[in-house]
Amino acid sequence: MMMRIQKWNSRLKRCNVFRSTNRRYFSNSTASDVFGPPPTSPQRRVVVTGLGMVSPLGTGVKACWEALIEGKCGVRALSAEDLNMEGFENETVLRTLEQLPSQVVAAVPRGKNVGEFDEEYWLHPKDKKYLARFISYALCASEEALRDAGWSPEDSEQKEKTGVAIGGGIGSIIDILEAAKLISEQRVRRLSPFFIPRILINMAAGHVSIKYGFKGPNHAAVTACATGAHSIGDAFRMIRFGDADVMVAGGTESSTDALSIAGFCRARALSTKYNSSPQKASRPFDCNRDGFVIGEGAGIMVMEELEHAKQRRAKIYAEVRGYGMSGDAHHITQPQNDGHGAFLAMDRALKQAGLFPDQVDYINAHATSTPLGDCVEAKAIKTLFTEHATSGNLALSSTKGATGHLLGAAGAVEAIFSVLALHHGIAPLTLNLEEPDPIFHDGFTPLKASRKMSIKSVLTNSFGFGGTNASLMFTGPL
């Protein structure tokens, strides 16, 4: 009994010593009393130094931009090959094609010619087993952007301060369809061990990080059609708050397949009136619009801290000045009729940029060519920009008339078009705008032709299912 008491006293003494030594952990003081406030760091300025793109207008930023300004269209008739139903009987493929109400698509042109996507290079046999097409688009656009930026760090510290933020809206639905077929045929053992890595959306960012050895933030936003803009905005903040010096950011998508098209058709989201004239199907803000044209591609930016870019004498396209986000909190697919969610995102981007509405020269609208969405966005723009919108001094367009709707890649591709508008002093047109929606009047109307003008600041919008909204603000280089 005495020995037990002695042991207990010994333990109690050790406990009291521990408490005395570590008194702060047992006190009633708050965390701020114990640790003090977290360190503060100045908000750093962020610039765009590299651009890369794969789109229905072609592969490469130069080819896509020139096609856009010249009024070319990347929309064409849907074919059986576009359904990506490898392994299915030909009769099943043709029957599926016949049943789809929308017969138009904005697919990336593939081939070995200049401006075409060389699928054999980016999906050569040794990589094809684990690289889905949306990943290959991201790799292609990232390589162009990094080359354009002249950023190929060899130093381990530089690689640790370089991150990747590339998201997607859907991932590889094609692989899911093929896997479901194997299960229905009771051939589960034939399922590829790379099935999961092929469909995961974050694998685009993962493959880019692995290829170049970038060990900074590795991030993948998934916010439907706002993904590309959110990825760029999130990367902007990562640099601004010191998580990285350089970010490779954007969005990628390849969902021009049977299941994705069928799903959007069932949701009555796709255009069906222009099957016989595909290039007229995507018509943002036009009275005769009837839905969007599904597309694919990738848009990637290299963004970096201003002083970092200056120190290495990098070419600077633009400064990222503002990033606004909001939620409609209204409906899974339909925006509020008053456009309040879009208004909040734009207003927050402007306030973060420190700009007034009348200081914005050009807006690249999200407008997808849906009857409700286009009108709601126009209403929000008119509400925020008031007299500046109706004066005719605010240029407005939607480039989806030329590209279709690239879903998770849309916001990034359109952000690049906005930066190029700044860089070249040209506001791109809205293709197929023949009879503007009645909401437009006086000087407030989208551009029907590309316009050369002085552009010092641009705003680009991206909105997605679930009521998620994002706006990015860019200004000219310093």
C-alpha positions in Angstrom: 0.0 0.0 0.0 2.8 2.4 0.9 4.6 1.6 -2.4 1.4 2.5 -4.3 1.1 5.9 -2.5 4.7 6.7 -3.3 4.3 5.9 -6.9 1.1 8.1 -7.0 3.0 11.0 -5.4 5.8 10.6 -7.8 3.4 10.8 -10.8 1.6 13.7 -9.3 4.9 15.6 -8.8 5.9 15.0 -12.5 2.5 16.2 -13.6 2.8 19.4 -11.6 6.3 20.0 -13.0 4.9 19.5 -16.6 2.1 21.9 -15.9 4.4 24.5 -14.4 6.8 24.2 -17.4 3.9 24.4 -19.9 1.7 26.7 -17.9 0.3 28.5 -21.0 -1.4 25.3 -22.3 -3.5 25.0 -19.1 -4.5 28.6 -18.7 -7.8 30.2 -19.6 -6.1 32.7 -21.9 -7.1 32.9 -25.5 -5.0 31.7 -28.5 -4.2 35.3 -29.3 -2.7 35.8 -25.8 -0.7 32.7 -26.2 0.6 33.1 -29.7 -0.1 36.7 -30.6 -1.6 37.7 -34.0 -0.6 35.7 -37.1 2.1 37.3 -39.2 0.9 39.8 -41.8 2.4 40.1 -45.2 1.8 42.8 -47.8 -0.6 41.9 -50.6 1.6 41.5 -53.6 0.7 42.5 -57.1 0.1 39.8 -59.7 0.7 39.9 -63.5 0.1 37.6 -66.5 3.3 36.6 -68.3 2.3 33.6 -70.4 -0.7 32.3 -72.4 -1.6 28.9 -73.8 -4.8 27.7 -75.5 -6.5 24.8 -77.2 -10.0 25.6 -78.5 -12.5 24.9 -81.3 -10.8 27.8 -83.2 -7.5 25.9 -83.2 -4.4 25.1 -81.1 -2.2 27.9 -80.0 -3.1 31.4 -78.8 -2.1 33.2 -82.0 -4.2 30.9 -84.2 -7.2 31.2 -81.9 -7.0 35.0 -81.5 -6.7 35.6 -85.2 -9.6 33.3 -86.0 -11.7 35.1 -83.4 -11.0 38.6 -84.6 -11.6 37.6 -88.2 -15.1 36.3 -87.3 -14.4 32.6 -87.9 -16.5 30.0 -86.1 -15.4 26.7 -84.5 -18.9 25.1 -84.5 -19.7 22.3 -86.9 -22.1 19.4 -87.4 -22.0 16.6 -84.9 -20.6 13.3 -86.2 -20.7 9.7 -85.0 -16.9 10.0 -84.3 -17.6 12.9 -81.9 -19.6 10.6 -79.6 -16.4 8.7 -78.6 -18.2 5.4 -78.3 -15.3 3.1 -79.0 -16.1 -0.5 -78.3 -19.8 -0.1 -79.1 -21.4 -1.6 -82.2 -21.7 0.7 -85.1 -25.5 0.3 -85.1 -25.7 1.5 -81.5 -23.5 4.5 -82.2 -25.6 5.6 -85.2 -28.8 5.1 -83.3 -27.5 7.2 -80.4 -26.5 9.9 -82.8 -30.0 9.9 -84.4 -31.7 10.3 -81.0 -29.7 13.4 -79.9 -31.9 16.6 -80.5 -28.7 18.8 -80.7 -26.6 17.9 -83.8 -23.9 20.6 -83.4 -20.6 20.6 -81.6 -17.6 22.9 -81.0 -14.8 20.3 -81.2 -11.1 21.0 -81.2 -9.7 20.5 -84.8 -7.3 17.6 -84.8 -4.5 16.9 -87.2 -0.8 17.6 -87.9 -1.3 21.0 -89.7 -0.5 24.3 -88.1 -3.2 25.3 -85.6 -4.5 21.7 -85.2 -4.2 19.5 -82.1 -1.8 16.7 -82.8 -3.5 13.9 -80.9 -0.8 11.4 -81.6 1.9 13.6 -80.0 -0.1 14.4 -76.9 -1.8 11.0 -76.6 1.0 8.7 -77.9 0.6 5.0 -77.0 2.8 4.9 -73.9 0.7 7.7 -72.3 -2.8 7.0 -73.7 -3.5 4.4 -71.0 -3.5 7.0 -68.2 -4.0 10.3 -70.0 -7.6 11.3 -70.7 -8.2 13.9 -73.4 -9.0 16.7 -71.0 -5.6 16.1 -69.4 -3.8 16.2 -72.7 -5.4 19.5 -73.6 -4.1 20.9 -70.3 -0.6 19.6 -70.9 -0.6 21.2 -74.4 -1.9 24.6 -73.3 0.5 24.6 -70.3 3.5 23.9 -72.4 2.6 26.8 -74.7 2.0 29.2 -71.7 5.3 28.3 -70.0 7.2 28.7 -73.2 5.5 32.0 -73.8 6.4 33.1 -70.3 10.0 31.9 -70.6 9.6 30.1 -67.3 11.5 26.8 -67.0 13.0 26.8 -63.5 15.8 24.3 -62.7 16.5 25.6 -59.2 14.6 23.5 -56.5 13.6 26.7 -54.6 12.1 28.2 -57.7 10.2 25.0 -58.3 8.9 25.0 -54.8 7.5 28.5 -55.3 5.8 27.5 -58.6 2.3 26.0 -58.3 -0.5 24.7 -60.5 -4.2 25.5 -60.4 -6.0 23.8 -63.2 -9.7 22.7 -62.9 -12.3 21.1 -65.0 -16.1 20.9 -64.9 -16.8 17.3 -65.6 -13.7 15.2 -66.2 -13.6 12.1 -68.5 -17.2 11.0 -69.0 -16.0 8.8 -71.9 -14.2 6.6 -69.5 -17.2 6.3 -67.2 -19.3 5.2 -70.2 -16.8 2.6 -71.2 -16.5 1.3 -67.7 -20.3 1.0 -67.3 -20.3 -1.0 -70.6 -17.8 -3.5 -69.1 -19.9 -3.9 -66.0 -23.1 -4.5 -68.0 -21.2 -7.1 -70.0 -19.9 -8.7 -66.8 -16.3 -8.0 -67.8 -15.2 -6.1 -64.7 -11.7 -7.6 -64.8 -11.1 -5.8 -68.1 -11.4 -2.4 -66.3 -8.2 -0.5 -66.6 -6.2 0.1 -63.3 -5.9 3.7 -64.6 -9.6 4.2 -64.7 -9.8 6.4 -61.5 -6.7 8.5 -62.3 -8.1 9.1 -65.8 -11.4 10.5 -64.6 -10.2 12.6 -61.6 -10.4 16.3 -62.5 -7.4 17.2 -60.3 -5.2 14.9 -62.4 -4.8 17.7 -65.0 -3.0 19.8 -62.4 -1.3 16.8 -61.1 0.2 15.8 -64.5 1.4 19.4 -65.2 3.0 19.5 -61.7 4.7 16.2 -62.2 5.9 16.9 -65.7 7.7 20.2 -64.7 8.5 19.4 -61.1 6.4 22.3 -59.7 6.1 21.8 -55.9 4.1 24.9 -55.0 0.3 24.8 -54.4 -1.4 22.0 -56.4 -5.1 23.0 -56.8 -8.1 22.0 -58.9 -11.4 24.0 -58.7 -14.6 22.3 -59.8 -17.3 24.9 -60.2 -19.0 23.9 -63.4 -18.8 26.6 -66.1 -17.1 29.0 -63.7 -14.2 26.7 -63.1 -11.6 28.4 -65.4 -12.2 31.8 -63.8 -12.2 30.5 -60.3 -8.9 28.7 -61.0 -7.3 31.9 -62.2 -8.8 33.9 -59.4 -7.6 31.4 -56.7 -4.1 31.3 -58.2 -4.1 35.1 -58.1 -4.8 35.0 -54.4 -2.1 32.3 -53.8 0.5 34.6 -55.3 -0.9 37.7 -53.7 -0.6 36.2 -50.2 2.8 34.6 -50.7 1.9 30.9 -51.2 3.7 31.0 -54.6 5.7 33.3 -56.8 4.4 31.8 -60.1 1.2 29.9 -60.8 0.2 27.9 -63.9 -3.6 28.4 -63.9 -6.7 27.8 -66.0 -9.3 25.3 -67.0 -9.7 22.3 -69.3 -12.6 20.2 -70.6 -13.3 17.5 -73.1 -17.0 16.4 -72.8 -18.1 16.3 -76.4 -19.2 12.7 -76.0 -22.5 10.8 -76.2 -23.4 10.8 -72.5 -22.5 14.4 -71.9 -24.4 15.7 -74.9 -27.4 13.5 -74.1 -27.4 14.8 -70.5 -27.4 18.4 -71.6 -30.0 17.7 -74.2 -32.3 16.2 -71.5 -31.8 19.4 -69.5 -32.9 21.3 -72.6 -29.7 23.4 -72.4 -28.4 22.8 -75.9 -29.3 24.5 -79.2 -31.5 22.4 -81.5 -32.9 24.9 -84.0 -29.7 25.2 -86.1 -28.8 21.6 -86.8 -28.8 22.3 -90.6 -26.7 25.4 -90.2 -24.2 24.6 -87.3 -22.1 27.8 -87.6 -25.2 29.9 -86.7 -26.2 27.8 -83.7 -24.2 29.7 -81.0 -25.6 33.2 -80.9 -25.2 35.0 -77.6 -27.6 37.9 -76.9 -29.5 37.3 -80.1 -33.3 37.1 -80.1 -33.3 33.7 -81.9 -30.9 32.0 -79.5 -32.2 28.7 -78.2 -29.4 27.1 -76.1 -25.6 26.7 -76.1 -23.3 24.6 -78.3 -21.2 22.2 -76.3 -17.5 22.6 -76.8 -14.1 21.5 -75.5 -10.6 22.9 -75.0 -8.2 24.4 -72.4 -7.0 27.8 -71.5 -3.8 28.3 -69.3 -2.1 31.4 -67.9 1.2 31.8 -66.3 0.8 34.3 -63.5 3.5 35.7 -61.3 4.3 38.2 -58.6 5.1 41.6 -60.2 8.6 42.1 -58.8 9.5 38.5 -59.7 8.5 39.1 -63.3 10.4 42.4 -63.4 13.5 40.9 -62.0 13.7 38.3 -64.8 12.5 40.9 -67.4 9.5 38.8 -68.4 7.0 40.1 -70.9 3.9 41.3 -69.1 0.5 41.1 -70.8 -1.7 42.5 -68.0 -2.1 42.9 -64.3 -4.7 40.9 -62.4 -6.5 43.5 -60.4 -9.7 42.0 -59.0 -11.5 38.7 -58.4 -15.1 38.7 -57.4 -17.2 35.7 -56.3 -20.9 35.2 -55.4 -23.7 32.6 -55.1 -27.2 33.1 -56.5 -28.7 30.9 -53.6 -31.6 30.5 -55.9 -31.8 27.5 -58.3 -29.6 24.6 -59.4 -29.5 25.8 -63.1 -31.4 29.1 -63.4 -30.0 32.5 -62.3 -32.2 35.0 -60.5 -34.2 37.1 -62.8 -32.7 40.3 -61.5 -29.2 39.1 -62.0 -28.2 40.0 -58.4 -25.6 37.2 -58.2 -23.8 38.3 -61.3 -24.0 41.9 -60.1 -22.4 41.0 -56.8 -19.5 39.1 -58.5 -18.8 42.1 -60.9 -19.1 44.6 -58.1 -16.7 42.8 -55.8 -14.1 42.4 -58.6 -14.3 46.1 -59.2 -14.0 47.0 -55.5 -11.0 44.7 -55.1 -9.4 46.3 -58.1 -10.1 49.8 -56.7 -11.9 50.9 -59.9 -15.2 52.6 -60.6 -17.6 51.2 -63.2 -16.9 54.0 -65.7 -13.2 53.0 -65.7 -14.0 49.6 -67.4 -13.5 49.6 -71.2 -14.5 46.1 -72.2 -16.6 43.2 -70.8 -16.2 39.7 -72.0 -19.6 38.3 -71.0 -20.4 34.8 -70.0 -23.5 34.8 -72.3 -23.8 31.2 -73.5 -26.7 31.7 -75.9 -29.5 30.5 -73.5 -32.7 32.6 -73.5 -32.7 33.3 -69.8 -29.0 33.4 -68.9 -28.0 36.0 -71.5 -30.8 38.4 -70.6 -30.1 38.1 -66.8 -26.4 38.9 -67.3 -27.2 41.9 -69.6 -29.6 43.1 -66.9 -26.9 42.8 -64.2 -24.4 44.7 -66.4 -26.9 47.5 -67.1 -27.7 47.8 -63.4 -24.0 48.0 -62.3 -22.7 50.2 -65.1 -25.7 52.4 -65.6 -24.9 55.5 -67.8 -21.5 54.1 -68.7 -23.2 51.1 -70.3 -25.8 53.2 -72.2 -23.3 55.9 -73.3 -21.7 53.5 -75.8 -18.3 53.8 -74.1 -18.5 50.3 -72.6 -17.6 47.6 -75.2 -19.4 44.3 -74.6 -19.3 41.0 -76.3 -19.5 37.2 -75.8 -16.9 35.2 -77.7 -18.9 32.0 -77.3 -20.5 32.8 -80.7 -17.2 31.6 -82.2 -16.1 28.9 -79.7 -19.4 27.5 -78.3 -19.5 26.8 -74.6 -16.3 25.2 -73.3 -17.8 24.4 -69.9 -15.0 24.2 -67.3 -12.5 25.7 -69.8 -14.7 28.6 -70.8 -13.7 31.0 -68.1 -10.0 30.5 -68.7 -10.2 30.8 -72.5 -12.3 33.9 -72.2 -9.9 35.4 -69.6 -7.1 34.9 -72.2 -9.3 36.6 -74.9 -9.8 39.5 -72.4 -6.1 39.8 -71.8 -5.4 39.8 -75.5 -8.0 42.5 -76.0 -5.9 44.6 -73.6 -2.7 43.6 -75.3 -3.8 44.3 -78.9 -6.3 47.1 -78.3 -9.1 45.2 -80.0 -12.5 44.2 -78.5 -13.7 41.0 -80.2 -17.1 40.7 -81.8 -20.1 38.6 -80.8 -20.7 36.2 -83.7 -24.2 35.6 -85.1 -25.7 38.7 -83.4 -28.3 39.6 -86.0 -31.2 40.8 -83.8 -30.1 41.9 -80.3 -32.3 41.0 -77.4 -34.8 43.8 -76.5 -33.0 44.5 -73.3 -30.4 46.3 -75.4 -31.0 49.9 -76.5 -29.3 53.2 -77.2 -25.5 52.7 -76.9 -25.9 49.6 -74.8 -25.5 46.8 -77.3 -23.0 44.0 -77.9 -20.4 44.3 -80.6 -21.3 42.9 -84.0 -17.8 43.5 -85.3 -14.4 43.6 -83.7 -13.5 47.1 -82.7 -10.0 48.7 -82.4 -10.1 51.0 -79.4 -8.1 52.1 -76.4 -8.5 49.4 -73.7 -7.0 49.9 -70.3 -9.2 47.6 -68.3 -11.4 44.6 -68.9 -13.8 42.5 -66.9 -14.7 38.9 -67.7 -17.6 36.9 -66.3 -18.2 33.2 -65.7 -21.3 31.6 -64.2 -22.1 28.0 -63.4 -24.7 25.5 -62.4 -25.4 25.7 -58.7 -25.5 29.5 -58.8 -21.7 30.0 -58.6 -20.4 33.2 -60.1 -16.9 34.6 -60.8 -15.6 37.8 -62.3 -12.0 38.7 -63.1 -10.6 42.2 -63.6 -7.5 42.9 -65.7 -5.7 46.1 -66.4 -3.0 47.0 -68.8 0.7 46.3 -67.9 2.5 48.9 -65.8 
